[in-house]
Amino acid sequence: MLQHVLFIGFSAIYYSQSAANPQRRPHLFASLALQEAEGSRTVAHIRSAKATEIPVWLDEQMQRHISDEVRHAQIFTKAVEREGYFIDLDGEAAQQSLSSVGEASMRRYHQVDDLAVAPLPDLLASVLLAEELGVRGFRCILKALPDQLTATRAAIESVLQDEERHVRYLSDALHYFRSTAVVDAYRRDIESKMFNDLGKVLDFMTKPATERPSLVKPGQKPELSLV
């Protein structure tokens, strides 16, 4: 219970502080853009690799999930631009970020070279945990986001609605496969690892934005955004 509370608490502090701080906010949005882009590719790979195991209703939900994540990546890319920056995709920070999320992260966690080797319920459980974290994070961001950022707020509210739907269908899928215990075990494992690396977590959260590898570069703010 303590580990769970700490995990949620530290996540809330990180997202809230990053959303409220104008120096950290562009980096937060850039990180989320990369995560969402990788998320779409990861779900697409799972859907392709496990096609024979996925019932029609779940396949339809996964197709929609993939499209949602692509749109979310575009939304956060636009949010970075509204802050007066653009994502430095060729930079070292972006490459490190991409290697720590999505499929690369999932392969390390499941200790496989190809996600096709891992059981489908295990993969769905991993995606569900990421979506749960996203729901909590976006709620914190919306609470901390300055009121004047109306376009960004409206866009993130739509992202939150999608993420909540993802959590529902993935939870339904784990019930369908009778594998709800898998996600509970993974959740405890991840929270335990975070607790064991508490020093690293605190160092990451307290490090000034100017001392972190930069995901963005200054750029001209768009005069009009359609997202």
C-alpha positions as CSV (number, residue, x, y, z in Angstrom):
1,M,0.0,0.0,0.0
2,L,2.8,2.4,0.9
3,Q,4.6,1.8,-2.4
4,H,1.3,2.4,-4.3
5,V,0.7,5.7,-2.5
6,L,4.2,6.8,-3.1
7,F,4.1,5.9,-6.8
8,I,0.9,7.9,-7.3
9,G,2.1,10.8,-5.2
10,F,5.4,11.2,-7.0
11,S,3.7,10.9,-10.4
12,A,1.3,13.6,-9.4
13,I,4.1,15.9,-8.3
14,Y,6.1,15.4,-11.5
15,Y,3.2,16.0,-13.8
16,S,1.8,18.9,-11.8
17,Q,5.1,20.7,-11.5
18,S,6.1,20.1,-15.1
19,A,2.7,21.5,-16.4
20,A,2.8,24.6,-14.2
21,N,6.5,25.5,-14.9
22,P,6.9,27.3,-18.2
23,Q,10.5,26.0,-18.4
24,R,9.5,22.4,-18.0
25,R,6.2,22.4,-19.8
26,P,7.6,22.2,-23.4
27,H,9.8,19.2,-22.4
28,L,6.8,17.5,-20.8
29,F,4.7,17.9,-23.9
30,A,7.6,16.8,-26.1
31,S,8.1,13.7,-23.9
32,L,4.4,12.9,-24.1
33,A,4.4,13.4,-27.9
34,L,7.2,10.8,-28.2
35,Q,5.5,8.4,-25.8
36,E,2.2,8.6,-27.7
37,A,3.9,8.0,-31.0
38,E,5.7,5.0,-29.7
39,G,2.5,3.8,-28.1
40,S,0.8,3.7,-31.4
41,R,3.6,1.6,-32.9
42,T,3.6,-0.7,-30.0
43,V,-0.1,-1.5,-30.1
44,A,0.1,-1.9,-33.9
45,H,2.9,-4.4,-33.4
46,I,1.0,-6.4,-30.8
47,R,-2.1,-6.4,-33.0
48,S,-0.1,-7.7,-35.9
49,A,1.9,-10.3,-34.0
50,K,-1.1,-11.7,-32.1
51,A,-3.7,-11.4,-34.9
52,T,-4.8,-15.0,-34.6
53,E,-5.4,-14.7,-30.9
54,I,-7.4,-11.4,-30.9
55,P,-11.2,-11.6,-31.1
56,V,-12.9,-9.2,-33.6
57,W,-14.3,-6.8,-30.9
58,L,-10.8,-6.4,-29.4
59,D,-9.2,-5.9,-32.8
60,E,-11.6,-3.1,-33.5
61,Q,-10.7,-1.4,-30.2
62,M,-7.0,-1.8,-30.9
63,Q,-7.3,-0.3,-34.3
64,R,-9.0,2.7,-32.7
65,H,-6.4,2.8,-30.0
66,I,-3.6,3.1,-32.6
67,S,-5.4,6.0,-34.4
68,D,-5.9,7.7,-31.1
69,E,-2.3,7.6,-30.1
70,V,-1.2,9.0,-33.5
71,R,-3.6,11.9,-32.9
72,H,-2.3,12.4,-29.4
73,A,1.2,12.6,-30.7
74,Q,0.1,15.4,-33.0
75,I,-1.7,17.1,-30.2
76,F,1.4,17.2,-28.0
77,T,3.6,18.3,-30.9
78,K,1.2,21.2,-31.4
79,A,1.3,22.0,-27.7
80,V,5.1,22.2,-27.9
81,E,4.8,24.6,-30.8
82,R,2.4,26.8,-28.8
83,E,5.1,27.1,-26.1
84,G,7.4,28.5,-28.8
85,Y,9.5,25.3,-29.3
86,F,9.8,22.3,-31.6
87,I,10.8,18.8,-30.8
88,D,14.5,18.0,-31.5
89,L,14.0,14.5,-32.9
90,D,17.6,14.2,-33.9
91,G,18.9,15.1,-30.5
92,E,20.4,12.7,-28.0
93,A,17.6,13.3,-25.5
94,A,14.9,12.3,-28.0
95,Q,16.8,9.1,-28.9
96,Q,17.2,8.2,-25.2
97,S,13.5,8.9,-24.6
98,L,12.4,6.7,-27.5
99,S,14.5,3.9,-26.2
100,S,12.9,4.0,-22.8
101,V,9.3,3.9,-23.8
102,G,6.9,1.8,-25.9
103,E,8.1,-1.4,-27.5
104,A,11.7,-1.1,-26.4
105,S,10.7,-0.7,-22.8
106,M,8.2,-3.6,-23.0
107,R,10.8,-5.9,-24.5
108,R,13.1,-5.2,-21.6
109,Y,10.4,-5.7,-19.1
110,H,9.2,-9.0,-20.5
111,Q,12.8,-10.1,-21.3
112,V,12.1,-10.9,-25.0
113,D,13.7,-9.9,-28.2
114,D,10.3,-9.8,-30.0
115,L,6.9,-9.0,-28.4
116,A,5.4,-11.9,-30.4
117,V,7.0,-14.3,-27.9
118,A,5.2,-12.9,-24.9
119,P,1.7,-14.0,-24.0
120,L,-1.0,-11.7,-25.3
121,P,-2.6,-11.0,-21.8
122,D,0.9,-10.0,-20.5
123,L,1.3,-7.5,-23.3
124,L,-2.2,-6.1,-22.8
125,A,-1.5,-5.8,-19.1
126,S,1.6,-3.7,-19.8
127,V,-0.3,-1.4,-22.2
128,L,-3.1,-1.1,-19.6
129,L,-0.6,0.1,-16.9
130,A,0.8,2.7,-19.3
131,E,-2.7,3.9,-20.0
132,E,-3.6,4.1,-16.3
133,L,-0.5,6.2,-15.7
134,G,-1.5,8.4,-18.6
135,V,-5.0,8.9,-17.2
136,R,-3.5,10.0,-13.8
137,G,-0.9,12.2,-15.5
138,F,-3.3,14.0,-17.8
139,R,-5.7,14.7,-14.9
140,C,-2.8,16.3,-12.9
141,I,-1.7,18.3,-16.0
142,L,-5.2,19.7,-16.5
143,K,-5.4,20.8,-12.8
144,A,-2.0,22.5,-13.0
145,L,-2.1,23.9,-16.5
146,P,-2.4,27.8,-16.6
147,D,-6.0,28.9,-17.4
148,Q,-4.9,30.9,-20.4
149,L,-3.7,27.9,-22.3
150,T,-7.2,27.2,-23.5
151,A,-6.4,25.4,-26.8
152,T,-3.9,23.1,-25.1
153,R,-6.3,22.4,-22.3
154,A,-9.2,21.5,-24.7
155,A,-6.9,19.2,-26.6
156,I,-5.6,17.4,-23.5
157,E,-9.1,17.0,-22.3
158,S,-9.9,15.0,-25.5
159,V,-6.7,13.0,-24.9
160,L,-7.9,12.1,-21.4
161,Q,-11.2,10.9,-22.7
162,D,-9.5,8.6,-25.1
163,E,-7.1,7.3,-22.4
164,E,-10.0,6.5,-20.1
165,R,-11.7,4.5,-22.9
166,H,-8.4,2.6,-23.5
167,V,-8.3,1.7,-19.8
168,R,-11.9,0.4,-20.0
169,Y,-11.4,-1.8,-23.1
170,L,-8.1,-3.2,-21.9
171,S,-9.6,-4.1,-18.6
172,D,-12.5,-5.8,-20.4
173,A,-9.9,-7.7,-22.5
174,L,-8.1,-9.0,-19.4
175,H,-11.4,-10.1,-17.9
176,Y,-12.1,-11.8,-21.2
177,F,-8.8,-13.7,-21.1
178,R,-9.3,-14.4,-17.3
179,S,-6.0,-12.6,-16.7
180,T,-6.8,-9.8,-14.3
181,A,-4.2,-11.1,-11.8
182,V,-1.5,-10.4,-14.4
183,V,-2.0,-6.7,-14.3
184,D,-2.2,-6.6,-10.5
185,A,1.2,-8.5,-10.3
186,Y,2.8,-6.2,-12.9
187,R,1.5,-3.1,-11.0
188,R,3.0,-4.3,-7.8
189,D,6.3,-5.2,-9.5
190,I,6.7,-1.8,-11.2
191,E,5.8,0.1,-8.0
192,S,8.3,-2.0,-6.1
193,K,11.1,-1.2,-8.6
194,M,10.2,2.5,-8.3
195,F,10.4,2.2,-4.5
196,N,13.8,0.5,-4.7
197,D,15.1,3.3,-7.0
198,L,13.6,6.1,-4.9
199,G,16.9,8.0,-4.9
200,K,17.0,8.1,-8.7
201,V,13.3,9.1,-8.8
202,L,13.9,12.0,-6.4
203,D,17.0,13.2,-8.3
204,F,15.0,13.2,-11.6
205,M,12.1,15.1,-10.1
206,T,14.2,17.8,-8.4
207,K,16.8,18.4,-11.2
208,P,16.3,21.9,-12.7
209,A,15.0,21.9,-16.3
210,T,18.2,23.7,-17.4
211,E,20.3,20.7,-16.2
212,R,18.2,18.1,-18.1
213,P,18.9,16.9,-21.6
214,S,16.7,19.0,-23.9
215,L,14.0,17.5,-26.0
216,V,13.2,20.8,-27.6
217,K,14.7,23.7,-29.4
218,P,13.3,27.3,-29.5
219,G,11.1,28.0,-32.5
220,Q,8.5,30.4,-33.7
221,K,5.1,30.1,-32.2
222,P,2.4,29.3,-34.7
223,E,-0.1,32.2,-35.2
224,L,-3.0,29.8,-35.6
225,S,-3.4,26.2,-34.5
226,L,-6.1,23.8,-35.6
227,V,-5.6,21.3,-32.8
